[in-house]
Amino acid sequence: MSRTFKAIQGETPISYLTRLRMQRAKQLLMQEAITVRQVAHAVGYQDPYYFSKVFKRYFGAAPTLIER
């Protein structure tokens, strides 16, 4: 299934899911006055510290630095 997904989407299922989560997280951080912990939970991360680490790796900046 992963091979078929990658052939169609051009990326692995995990990278696709991460991309969707990070895009949604950025939208939430820019539009709403909610905490990083709440955003992490909203996009499917139980550990806000791990979410922050993934977010920083993806965007090159910590979620707390995203302009609202």
mmCIF file of the N, C-alpha and C atoms, coordinates in Angstrom:
data_MODEL
# 
_entry.id   MODEL 
# 
loop_
_atom_site.group_PDB 
_atom_site.id 
_atom_site.type_symbol 
_atom_site.label_atom_id 
_atom_site.label_alt_id 
_atom_site.label_comp_id 
_atom_site.label_asym_id 
_atom_site.label_entity_id 
_atom_site.label_seq_id 
_atom_site.pdbx_PDB_ins_code 
_atom_site.Cartn_x 
_atom_site.Cartn_y 
_atom_site.Cartn_z 
_atom_site.occupancy 
_atom_site.B_iso_or_equiv 
_atom_site.pdbx_formal_charge 
_atom_site.auth_seq_id 
_atom_site.auth_comp_id 
_atom_site.auth_asym_id 
_atom_site.auth_atom_id 
_atom_site.pdbx_PDB_model_num 
ATOM 1   N N  . MET A 1 1  ? 0.824  -1.185 0.000  1.00 0.00 ? 1  MET A N  1 
ATOM 2   C CA . MET A 1 1  ? 0.000  0.000  0.000  1.00 0.00 ? 1  MET A CA 1 
ATOM 3   C C  . MET A 1 1  ? 0.877  1.261  0.000  1.00 0.00 ? 1  MET A C  1 
ATOM 4   N N  . SER A 1 2  ? 1.950  1.255  0.777  1.00 0.00 ? 2  SER A N  1 
ATOM 5   C CA . SER A 1 2  ? 2.823  2.434  0.845  1.00 0.00 ? 2  SER A CA 1 
ATOM 6   C C  . SER A 1 2  ? 3.439  2.752  -0.508 1.00 0.00 ? 2  SER A C  1 
ATOM 7   N N  . ARG A 1 3  ? 3.824  1.733  -1.242 1.00 0.00 ? 3  ARG A N  1 
ATOM 8   C CA . ARG A 1 3  ? 4.406  1.956  -2.569 1.00 0.00 ? 3  ARG A CA 1 
ATOM 9   C C  . ARG A 1 3  ? 3.401  2.590  -3.515 1.00 0.00 ? 3  ARG A C  1 
ATOM 10  N N  . THR A 1 4  ? 2.182  2.096  -3.482 1.00 0.00 ? 4  THR A N  1 
ATOM 11  C CA . THR A 1 4  ? 1.130  2.645  -4.337 1.00 0.00 ? 4  THR A CA 1 
ATOM 12  C C  . THR A 1 4  ? 0.840  4.091  -3.954 1.00 0.00 ? 4  THR A C  1 
ATOM 13  N N  . PHE A 1 5  ? 0.761  4.354  -2.661 1.00 0.00 ? 5  PHE A N  1 
ATOM 14  C CA . PHE A 1 5  ? 0.516  5.711  -2.177 1.00 0.00 ? 5  PHE A CA 1 
ATOM 15  C C  . PHE A 1 5  ? 1.625  6.646  -2.656 1.00 0.00 ? 5  PHE A C  1 
ATOM 16  N N  . LYS A 1 6  ? 2.872  6.210  -2.511 1.00 0.00 ? 6  LYS A N  1 
ATOM 17  C CA . LYS A 1 6  ? 4.003  7.041  -2.916 1.00 0.00 ? 6  LYS A CA 1 
ATOM 18  C C  . LYS A 1 6  ? 4.018  7.261  -4.424 1.00 0.00 ? 6  LYS A C  1 
ATOM 19  N N  . ALA A 1 7  ? 3.639  6.243  -5.180 1.00 0.00 ? 7  ALA A N  1 
ATOM 20  C CA . ALA A 1 7  ? 3.594  6.379  -6.636 1.00 0.00 ? 7  ALA A CA 1 
ATOM 21  C C  . ALA A 1 7  ? 2.544  7.402  -7.060 1.00 0.00 ? 7  ALA A C  1 
ATOM 22  N N  . ILE A 1 8  ? 1.446  7.447  -6.343 1.00 0.00 ? 8  ILE A N  1 
ATOM 23  C CA . ILE A 1 8  ? 0.360  8.370  -6.688 1.00 0.00 ? 8  ILE A CA 1 
ATOM 24  C C  . ILE A 1 8  ? 0.616  9.766  -6.129 1.00 0.00 ? 8  ILE A C  1 
ATOM 25  N N  . GLN A 1 9  ? 0.990  9.855  -4.852 1.00 0.00 ? 9  GLN A N  1 
ATOM 26  C CA . GLN A 1 9  ? 1.145  11.146 -4.168 1.00 0.00 ? 9  GLN A CA 1 
ATOM 27  C C  . GLN A 1 9  ? 2.540  11.747 -4.303 1.00 0.00 ? 9  GLN A C  1 
ATOM 28  N N  . GLY A 1 10 ? 3.531  10.901 -4.554 1.00 0.00 ? 10 GLY A N  1 
ATOM 29  C CA . GLY A 1 10 ? 4.892  11.394 -4.660 1.00 0.00 ? 10 GLY A CA 1 
ATOM 30  C C  . GLY A 1 10 ? 5.600  11.545 -3.334 1.00 0.00 ? 10 GLY A C  1 
ATOM 31  N N  . GLU A 1 11 ? 4.995  11.063 -2.262 1.00 0.00 ? 11 GLU A N  1 
ATOM 32  C CA . GLU A 1 11 ? 5.604  11.092 -0.936 1.00 0.00 ? 11 GLU A CA 1 
ATOM 33  C C  . GLU A 1 11 ? 5.050  9.942  -0.118 1.00 0.00 ? 11 GLU A C  1 
ATOM 34  N N  . THR A 1 12 ? 5.752  9.602  0.946  1.00 0.00 ? 12 THR A N  1 
ATOM 35  C CA . THR A 1 12 ? 5.308  8.486  1.784  1.00 0.00 ? 12 THR A CA 1 
ATOM 36  C C  . THR A 1 12 ? 4.065  8.885  2.582  1.00 0.00 ? 12 THR A C  1 
ATOM 37  N N  . PRO A 1 13 ? 3.301  7.900  3.042  1.00 0.00 ? 13 PRO A N  1 
ATOM 38  C CA . PRO A 1 13 ? 2.124  8.224  3.861  1.00 0.00 ? 13 PRO A CA 1 
ATOM 39  C C  . PRO A 1 13 ? 2.477  9.030  5.107  1.00 0.00 ? 13 PRO A C  1 
ATOM 40  N N  . ILE A 1 14 ? 3.602  8.726  5.745  1.00 0.00 ? 14 ILE A N  1 
ATOM 41  C CA . ILE A 1 14 ? 4.006  9.446  6.955  1.00 0.00 ? 14 ILE A CA 1 
ATOM 42  C C  . ILE A 1 14 ? 4.345  10.899 6.633  1.00 0.00 ? 14 ILE A C  1 
ATOM 43  N N  . SER A 1 15 ? 5.099  11.130 5.564  1.00 0.00 ? 15 SER A N  1 
ATOM 44  C CA . SER A 1 15 ? 5.450  12.515 5.219  1.00 0.00 ? 15 SER A CA 1 
ATOM 45  C C  . SER A 1 15 ? 4.210  13.294 4.782  1.00 0.00 ? 15 SER A C  1 
ATOM 46  N N  . TYR A 1 16 ? 3.275  12.618 4.134  1.00 0.00 ? 16 TYR A N  1 
ATOM 47  C CA . TYR A 1 16 ? 2.017  13.254 3.739  1.00 0.00 ? 16 TYR A CA 1 
ATOM 48  C C  . TYR A 1 16 ? 1.231  13.685 4.978  1.00 0.00 ? 16 TYR A C  1 
ATOM 49  N N  . LEU A 1 17 ? 1.112  12.774 5.937  1.00 0.00 ? 17 LEU A N  1 
ATOM 50  C CA . LEU A 1 17 ? 0.384  13.075 7.166  1.00 0.00 ? 17 LEU A CA 1 
ATOM 51  C C  . LEU A 1 17 ? 1.062  14.197 7.945  1.00 0.00 ? 17 LEU A C  1 
ATOM 52  N N  . THR A 1 18 ? 2.382  14.144 8.023  1.00 0.00 ? 18 THR A N  1 
ATOM 53  C CA . THR A 1 18 ? 3.124  15.189 8.727  1.00 0.00 ? 18 THR A CA 1 
ATOM 54  C C  . THR A 1 18 ? 2.920  16.539 8.056  1.00 0.00 ? 18 THR A C  1 
ATOM 55  N N  . ARG A 1 19 ? 2.963  16.569 6.726  1.00 0.00 ? 19 ARG A N  1 
ATOM 56  C CA . ARG A 1 19 ? 2.759  17.817 5.994  1.00 0.00 ? 19 ARG A CA 1 
ATOM 57  C C  . ARG A 1 19 ? 1.374  18.393 6.283  1.00 0.00 ? 19 ARG A C  1 
ATOM 58  N N  . LEU A 1 20 ? 0.355  17.541 6.242  1.00 0.00 ? 20 LEU A N  1 
ATOM 59  C CA . LEU A 1 20 ? -1.007 18.010 6.530  1.00 0.00 ? 20 LEU A CA 1 
ATOM 60  C C  . LEU A 1 20 ? -1.122 18.538 7.960  1.00 0.00 ? 20 LEU A C  1 
ATOM 61  N N  . ARG A 1 21 ? -0.555 17.812 8.910  1.00 0.00 ? 21 ARG A N  1 
ATOM 62  C CA . ARG A 1 21 ? -0.601 18.238 10.310 1.00 0.00 ? 21 ARG A CA 1 
ATOM 63  C C  . ARG A 1 21 ? 0.113  19.575 10.510 1.00 0.00 ? 21 ARG A C  1 
ATOM 64  N N  . MET A 1 22 ? 1.274  19.723 9.903  1.00 0.00 ? 22 MET A N  1 
ATOM 65  C CA . MET A 1 22 ? 2.057  20.950 10.080 1.00 0.00 ? 22 MET A CA 1 
ATOM 66  C C  . MET A 1 22 ? 1.368  22.144 9.418  1.00 0.00 ? 22 MET A C  1 
ATOM 67  N N  . GLN A 1 23 ? 0.780  21.942 8.257  1.00 0.00 ? 23 GLN A N  1 
ATOM 68  C CA . GLN A 1 23 ? 0.056  23.035 7.605  1.00 0.00 ? 23 GLN A CA 1 
ATOM 69  C C  . GLN A 1 23 ? -1.131 23.476 8.448  1.00 0.00 ? 23 GLN A C  1 
ATOM 70  N N  . ARG A 1 24 ? -1.864 22.516 8.996  1.00 0.00 ? 24 ARG A N  1 
ATOM 71  C CA . ARG A 1 24 ? -3.011 22.846 9.838  1.00 0.00 ? 24 ARG A CA 1 
ATOM 72  C C  . ARG A 1 24 ? -2.560 23.523 11.128 1.00 0.00 ? 24 ARG A C  1 
ATOM 73  N N  . ALA A 1 25 ? -1.465 23.032 11.704 1.00 0.00 ? 25 ALA A N  1 
ATOM 74  C CA . ALA A 1 25 ? -0.941 23.629 12.931 1.00 0.00 ? 25 ALA A CA 1 
ATOM 75  C C  . ALA A 1 25 ? -0.560 25.088 12.689 1.00 0.00 ? 25 ALA A C  1 
ATOM 76  N N  . LYS A 1 26 ? 0.088  25.362 11.576 1.00 0.00 ? 26 LYS A N  1 
ATOM 77  C CA . LYS A 1 26 ? 0.482  26.736 11.266 1.00 0.00 ? 26 LYS A CA 1 
ATOM 78  C C  . LYS A 1 26 ? -0.750 27.629 11.114 1.00 0.00 ? 26 LYS A C  1 
ATOM 79  N N  . GLN A 1 27 ? -1.785 27.110 10.453 1.00 0.00 ? 27 GLN A N  1 
ATOM 80  C CA . GLN A 1 27 ? -3.033 27.871 10.315 1.00 0.00 ? 27 GLN A CA 1 
ATOM 81  C C  . GLN A 1 27 ? -3.623 28.188 11.679 1.00 0.00 ? 27 GLN A C  1 
ATOM 82  N N  . LEU A 1 28 ? -3.682 27.194 12.544 1.00 0.00 ? 28 LEU A N  1 
ATOM 83  C CA . LEU A 1 28 ? -4.247 27.399 13.875 1.00 0.00 ? 28 LEU A CA 1 
ATOM 84  C C  . LEU A 1 28 ? -3.436 28.410 14.669 1.00 0.00 ? 28 LEU A C  1 
ATOM 85  N N  . LEU A 1 29 ? -2.137 28.311 14.601 1.00 0.00 ? 29 LEU A N  1 
ATOM 86  C CA . LEU A 1 29 ? -1.280 29.233 15.345 1.00 0.00 ? 29 LEU A CA 1 
ATOM 87  C C  . LEU A 1 29 ? -1.403 30.667 14.839 1.00 0.00 ? 29 LEU A C  1 
ATOM 88  N N  . MET A 1 30 ? -1.648 30.832 13.555 1.00 0.00 ? 30 MET A N  1 
ATOM 89  C CA . MET A 1 30 ? -1.752 32.174 12.974 1.00 0.00 ? 30 MET A CA 1 
ATOM 90  C C  . MET A 1 30 ? -3.132 32.793 13.177 1.00 0.00 ? 30 MET A C  1 
ATOM 91  N N  . GLN A 1 31 ? -4.160 31.974 13.267 1.00 0.00 ? 31 GLN A N  1 
ATOM 92  C CA . GLN A 1 31 ? -5.520 32.495 13.283 1.00 0.00 ? 31 GLN A CA 1 
ATOM 93  C C  . GLN A 1 31 ? -6.163 32.540 14.664 1.00 0.00 ? 31 GLN A C  1 
ATOM 94  N N  . GLU A 1 32 ? -5.775 31.659 15.526 1.00 0.00 ? 32 GLU A N  1 
ATOM 95  C CA . GLU A 1 32 ? -6.493 31.541 16.789 1.00 0.00 ? 32 GLU A CA 1 
ATOM 96  C C  . GLU A 1 32 ? -5.590 31.797 17.983 1.00 0.00 ? 32 GLU A C  1 
ATOM 97  N N  . ALA A 1 33 ? -6.171 32.262 19.030 1.00 0.00 ? 33 ALA A N  1 
ATOM 98  C CA . ALA A 1 33 ? -5.425 32.513 20.268 1.00 0.00 ? 33 ALA A CA 1 
ATOM 99  C C  . ALA A 1 33 ? -5.497 31.270 21.149 1.00 0.00 ? 33 ALA A C  1 
ATOM 100 N N  . ILE A 1 34 ? -4.797 30.215 20.726 1.00 0.00 ? 34 ILE A N  1 
ATOM 101 C CA . ILE A 1 34 ? -4.749 28.998 21.519 1.00 0.00 ? 34 ILE A CA 1 
ATOM 102 C C  . ILE A 1 34 ? -3.286 28.639 21.775 1.00 0.00 ? 34 ILE A C  1 
ATOM 103 N N  . THR A 1 35 ? -3.075 27.823 22.767 1.00 0.00 ? 35 THR A N  1 
ATOM 104 C CA . THR A 1 35 ? -1.711 27.481 23.163 1.00 0.00 ? 35 THR A CA 1 
ATOM 105 C C  . THR A 1 35 ? -1.109 26.446 22.213 1.00 0.00 ? 35 THR A C  1 
ATOM 106 N N  . VAL A 1 36 ? 0.209  26.333 22.277 1.00 0.00 ? 36 VAL A N  1 
ATOM 107 C CA . VAL A 1 36 ? 0.905  25.327 21.471 1.00 0.00 ? 36 VAL A CA 1 
ATOM 108 C C  . VAL A 1 36 ? 0.436  23.941 21.880 1.00 0.00 ? 36 VAL A C  1 
ATOM 109 N N  . ARG A 1 37 ? 0.211  23.731 23.156 1.00 0.00 ? 37 ARG A N  1 
ATOM 110 C CA . ARG A 1 37 ? -0.296 22.443 23.642 1.00 0.00 ? 37 ARG A CA 1 
ATOM 111 C C  . ARG A 1 37 ? -1.640 22.106 22.987 1.00 0.00 ? 37 ARG A C  1 
ATOM 112 N N  . GLN A 1 38 ? -2.534 23.074 22.919 1.00 0.00 ? 38 GLN A N  1 
ATOM 113 C CA . GLN A 1 38 ? -3.844 22.842 22.313 1.00 0.00 ? 38 GLN A CA 1 
ATOM 114 C C  . GLN A 1 38 ? -3.720 22.560 20.820 1.00 0.00 ? 38 GLN A C  1 
ATOM 115 N N  . VAL A 1 39 ? -2.825 23.276 20.145 1.00 0.00 ? 39 VAL A N  1 
ATOM 116 C CA . VAL A 1 39 ? -2.603 23.040 18.717 1.00 0.00 ? 39 VAL A CA 1 
ATOM 117 C C  . VAL A 1 39 ? -2.046 21.639 18.512 1.00 0.00 ? 39 VAL A C  1 
ATOM 118 N N  . ALA A 1 40 ? -1.080 21.262 19.327 1.00 0.00 ? 40 ALA A N  1 
ATOM 119 C CA . ALA A 1 40 ? -0.490 19.925 19.219 1.00 0.00 ? 40 ALA A CA 1 
ATOM 120 C C  . ALA A 1 40 ? -1.576 18.855 19.302 1.00 0.00 ? 40 ALA A C  1 
ATOM 121 N N  . HIS A 1 41 ? -2.440 18.968 20.279 1.00 0.00 ? 41 HIS A N  1 
ATOM 122 C CA . HIS A 1 41 ? -3.519 17.996 20.433 1.00 0.00 ? 41 HIS A CA 1 
ATOM 123 C C  . HIS A 1 41 ? -4.503 18.062 19.271 1.00 0.00 ? 41 HIS A C  1 
ATOM 124 N N  . ALA A 1 42 ? -4.779 19.250 18.778 1.00 0.00 ? 42 ALA A N  1 
ATOM 125 C CA . ALA A 1 42 ? -5.734 19.415 17.674 1.00 0.00 ? 42 ALA A CA 1 
ATOM 126 C C  . ALA A 1 42 ? -5.257 18.750 16.387 1.00 0.00 ? 42 ALA A C  1 
ATOM 127 N N  . VAL A 1 43 ? -3.945 18.695 16.185 1.00 0.00 ? 43 VAL A N  1 
ATOM 128 C CA . VAL A 1 43 ? -3.426 18.101 14.952 1.00 0.00 ? 43 VAL A CA 1 
ATOM 129 C C  . VAL A 1 43 ? -2.910 16.673 15.156 1.00 0.00 ? 43 VAL A C  1 
ATOM 130 N N  . GLY A 1 44 ? -3.139 16.108 16.348 1.00 0.00 ? 44 GLY A N  1 
ATOM 131 C CA . GLY A 1 44 ? -2.867 14.702 16.549 1.00 0.00 ? 44 GLY A CA 1 
ATOM 132 C C  . GLY A 1 44 ? -1.598 14.335 17.290 1.00 0.00 ? 44 GLY A C  1 
ATOM 133 N N  . TYR A 1 45 ? -0.964 15.281 17.955 1.00 0.00 ? 45 TYR A N  1 
ATOM 134 C CA . TYR A 1 45 ? 0.232  14.989 18.743 1.00 0.00 ? 45 TYR A CA 1 
ATOM 135 C C  . TYR A 1 45 ? -0.135 15.034 20.218 1.00 0.00 ? 45 TYR A C  1 
ATOM 136 N N  . GLN A 1 46 ? 0.156  13.970 20.931 1.00 0.00 ? 46 GLN A N  1 
ATOM 137 C CA . GLN A 1 46 ? -0.144 13.915 22.354 1.00 0.00 ? 46 GLN A CA 1 
ATOM 138 C C  . GLN A 1 46 ? 0.910  14.643 23.179 1.00 0.00 ? 46 GLN A C  1 
ATOM 139 N N  . ASP A 1 47 ? 2.131  14.692 22.672 1.00 0.00 ? 47 ASP A N  1 
ATOM 140 C CA . ASP A 1 47 ? 3.241  15.315 23.385 1.00 0.00 ? 47 ASP A CA 1 
ATOM 141 C C  . ASP A 1 47 ? 3.581  16.664 22.754 1.00 0.00 ? 47 ASP A C  1 
ATOM 142 N N  . PRO A 1 48 ? 3.275  17.760 23.425 1.00 0.00 ? 48 PRO A N  1 
ATOM 143 C CA . PRO A 1 48 ? 3.533  19.077 22.837 1.00 0.00 ? 48 PRO A CA 1 
ATOM 144 C C  . PRO A 1 48 ? 5.018  19.356 22.602 1.00 0.00 ? 48 PRO A C  1 
ATOM 145 N N  . TYR A 1 49 ? 5.890  18.733 23.377 1.00 0.00 ? 49 TYR A N  1 
ATOM 146 C CA . TYR A 1 49 ? 7.329  18.914 23.173 1.00 0.00 ? 49 TYR A CA 1 
ATOM 147 C C  . TYR A 1 49 ? 7.778  18.262 21.872 1.00 0.00 ? 49 TYR A C  1 
ATOM 148 N N  . TYR A 1 50 ? 7.265  17.072 21.618 1.00 0.00 ? 50 TYR A N  1 
ATOM 149 C CA . TYR A 1 50 ? 7.585  16.396 20.363 1.00 0.00 ? 50 TYR A CA 1 
ATOM 150 C C  . TYR A 1 50 ? 6.987  17.176 19.187 1.00 0.00 ? 50 TYR A C  1 
ATOM 151 N N  . PHE A 1 51 ? 5.767  17.658 19.358 1.00 0.00 ? 51 PHE A N  1 
ATOM 152 C CA . PHE A 1 51 ? 5.145  18.483 18.319 1.00 0.00 ? 51 PHE A CA 1 
ATOM 153 C C  . PHE A 1 51 ? 6.023  19.686 18.001 1.00 0.00 ? 51 PHE A C  1 
ATOM 154 N N  . SER A 1 52 ? 6.519  20.360 19.013 1.00 0.00 ? 52 SER A N  1 
ATOM 155 C CA . SER A 1 52 ? 7.378  21.536 18.800 1.00 0.00 ? 52 SER A CA 1 
ATOM 156 C C  . SER A 1 52 ? 8.646  21.160 18.041 1.00 0.00 ? 52 SER A C  1 
ATOM 157 N N  . LYS A 1 53 ? 9.195  20.016 18.362 1.00 0.00 ? 53 LYS A N  1 
ATOM 158 C CA . LYS A 1 53 ? 10.403 19.545 17.688 1.00 0.00 ? 53 LYS A CA 1 
ATOM 159 C C  . LYS A 1 53 ? 10.125 19.279 16.201 1.00 0.00 ? 53 LYS A C  1 
ATOM 160 N N  . VAL A 1 54 ? 9.031  18.601 15.906 1.00 0.00 ? 54 VAL A N  1 
ATOM 161 C CA . VAL A 1 54 ? 8.665  18.312 14.516 1.00 0.00 ? 54 VAL A CA 1 
ATOM 162 C C  . VAL A 1 54 ? 8.347  19.610 13.782 1.00 0.00 ? 54 VAL A C  1 
ATOM 163 N N  . PHE A 1 55 ? 7.627  20.510 14.433 1.00 0.00 ? 55 PHE A N  1 
ATOM 164 C CA . PHE A 1 55 ? 7.265  21.788 13.836 1.00 0.00 ? 55 PHE A CA 1 
ATOM 165 C C  . PHE A 1 55 ? 8.519  22.574 13.463 1.00 0.00 ? 55 PHE A C  1 
ATOM 166 N N  . LYS A 1 56 ? 9.478  22.632 14.368 1.00 0.00 ? 56 LYS A N  1 
ATOM 167 C CA . LYS A 1 56 ? 10.707 23.376 14.121 1.00 0.00 ? 56 LYS A CA 1 
ATOM 168 C C  . LYS A 1 56 ? 11.509 22.740 12.985 1.00 0.00 ? 56 LYS A C  1 
ATOM 169 N N  . ARG A 1 57 ? 11.550 21.424 12.943 1.00 0.00 ? 57 ARG A N  1 
ATOM 170 C CA . ARG A 1 57 ? 12.242 20.730 11.862 1.00 0.00 ? 57 ARG A CA 1 
ATOM 171 C C  . ARG A 1 57 ? 11.553 21.013 10.519 1.00 0.00 ? 57 ARG A C  1 
ATOM 172 N N  . TYR A 1 58 ? 10.243 21.085 10.514 1.00 0.00 ? 58 TYR A N  1 
ATOM 173 C CA . TYR A 1 58 ? 9.480  21.282 9.283  1.00 0.00 ? 58 TYR A CA 1 
ATOM 174 C C  . TYR A 1 58 ? 9.566  22.723 8.788  1.00 0.00 ? 58 TYR A C  1 
ATOM 175 N N  . PHE A 1 59 ? 9.393  23.699 9.679  1.00 0.00 ? 59 PHE A N  1 
ATOM 176 C CA . PHE A 1 59 ? 9.335  25.110 9.286  1.00 0.00 ? 59 PHE A CA 1 
ATOM 177 C C  . PHE A 1 59 ? 10.612 25.896 9.575  1.00 0.00 ? 59 PHE A C  1 
ATOM 178 N N  . GLY A 1 60 ? 11.491 25.344 10.390 1.00 0.00 ? 60 GLY A N  1 
ATOM 179 C CA . GLY A 1 60 ? 12.721 26.051 10.721 1.00 0.00 ? 60 GLY A CA 1 
ATOM 180 C C  . GLY A 1 60 ? 12.552 27.088 11.813 1.00 0.00 ? 60 GLY A C  1 
ATOM 181 N N  . ALA A 1 61 ? 11.410 27.081 12.468 1.00 0.00 ? 61 ALA A N  1 
ATOM 182 C CA . ALA A 1 61 ? 11.143 28.012 13.565 1.00 0.00 ? 61 ALA A CA 1 
ATOM 183 C C  . ALA A 1 61 ? 10.216 27.332 14.569 1.00 0.00 ? 61 ALA A C  1 
ATOM 184 N N  . ALA A 1 62 ? 10.360 27.697 15.805 1.00 0.00 ? 62 ALA A N  1 
ATOM 185 C CA . ALA A 1 62 ? 9.504  27.139 16.851 1.00 0.00 ? 62 ALA A CA 1 
ATOM 186 C C  . ALA A 1 62 ? 8.068  27.625 16.679 1.00 0.00 ? 62 ALA A C  1 
ATOM 187 N N  . PRO A 1 63 ? 7.091  26.826 17.094 1.00 0.00 ? 63 PRO A N  1 
ATOM 188 C CA . PRO A 1 63 ? 5.697  27.246 16.952 1.00 0.00 ? 63 PRO A CA 1 
ATOM 189 C C  . PRO A 1 63 ? 5.366  28.527 17.705 1.00 0.00 ? 63 PRO A C  1 
ATOM 190 N N  . THR A 1 64 ? 6.114  28.816 18.752 1.00 0.00 ? 64 THR A N  1 
ATOM 191 C CA . THR A 1 64 ? 5.859  30.042 19.511 1.00 0.00 ? 64 THR A CA 1 
ATOM 192 C C  . THR A 1 64 ? 6.288  31.288 18.745 1.00 0.00 ? 64 THR A C  1 
ATOM 193 N N  . LEU A 1 65 ? 7.093  31.134 17.696 1.00 0.00 ? 65 LEU A N  1 
ATOM 194 C CA . LEU A 1 65 ? 7.569  32.273 16.927 1.00 0.00 ? 65 LEU A CA 1 
ATOM 195 C C  . LEU A 1 65 ? 6.719  32.596 15.700 1.00 0.00 ? 65 LEU A C  1 
ATOM 196 N N  . ILE A 1 66 ? 5.679  31.820 15.475 1.00 0.00 ? 66 ILE A N  1 
ATOM 197 C CA . ILE A 1 66 ? 4.805  32.066 14.323 1.00 0.00 ? 66 ILE A CA 1 
ATOM 198 C C  . ILE A 1 66 ? 3.986  33.306 14.591 1.00 0.00 ? 66 ILE A C  1 
ATOM 199 N N  . GLU A 1 67 ? 3.994  34.208 13.631 1.00 0.00 ? 67 GLU A N  1 
ATOM 200 C CA . GLU A 1 67 ? 3.256  35.485 13.764 1.00 0.00 ? 67 GLU A CA 1 
ATOM 201 C C  . GLU A 1 67 ? 1.767  35.250 13.735 1.00 0.00 ? 67 GLU A C  1 
ATOM 202 N N  . ARG A 1 68 ? 1.077  35.902 14.636 1.00 0.00 ? 68 ARG A N  1 
ATOM 203 C CA . ARG A 1 68 ? -0.399 35.797 14.670 1.00 0.00 ? 68 ARG A CA 1 
ATOM 204 C C  . ARG A 1 68 ? -1.015 36.957 13.958 1.00 0.00 ? 68 ARG A C  1 
# 
